[in-house]
């Protein structure tokens, strides 16, 4: 079909990129904090559920849509002005809605505006939906073949050799997981192959404190503030197998997620309920809401500091600061 043909052209276009780019993206290289004593941490900035340009309709609410786009572009400028950022992590749903070729082109233009190193994982919107809508204007499910083609386009468009991978940020291991199940069992499902890789990877690097990035949160890590929270299709799946893996590897300190669009104004955002078997689930707000907030992870040798920035008022929110030690 036309989408698969477009994907093939994209694959061919990016197929000759240098090995150095591929290795950097795969995580063999990581921009470390300065070694000259200027700072003692590495800083990661999380961008989640950007839905660029915006899920808000240009026909029904053009002014709201434009306002959201303008806020996003201003937030990019804010992040670009921060000189201590080592990595910007996109935790999925970067595309607007369907993962169409047009969606990918616009999302790539957005990601390219960031001047710091970036890395990407998928959410459900990157690949699970058809390019066209139903009669009610709602999203339609794509076939498994189309979903697979869209996953391949995600990799090629954002120069990600793998859907799941690691990066070293000594002493930390950073583990990046993607939503990759092409069947209809789960909306935010992890394939059996990826789960096996995760278990093996955590066993191999058992001596390193570990941070896992995935689009959806862990079950039960939010207060039930709406009908979707803590439901099967809105948490990382398969839940029981993930629980087995995570509880077998106590070096995992953080699970960094999006998907639920939980804002800092919600009591769930920074709450004791965020802990899952001792792992802190760091929830990240959407960039497509009333305003933009971002979480930054400051990785010190023996602690992680999580700080939330209010891009509207140009300030950190001290009441939301959290510290994880070991």
Secondary structure, DSSP 8 states (H G I E B T S, - for coil): -HHHHHHHHHHHHHTT--HHHHHHHHTS------TTSS-S-EEEEEE----BS-SS-TTT-HHHHHHHHHHHHHHHHHHHH-TTEEEEEE-S--BSSS--HHHHHHHHHHHTT--S-EEE---STTTSEEEEE-TTS-EEE--HHHHHHHHHHHHHHTT-S-SSEEEEETTEEEEE------SSS-TTB--HHHHHHHHHHHHHTTTS-EEEE-SSB-TT-S---STTTT-GGGB-BSHHHHHHHHHT-TTEEEEEE-SS---TTSTTTTSGGGEETTEEEEE---SSSSS-EEEEEEEETTEEEEEEEETTTTEE-GGG-EEEE-
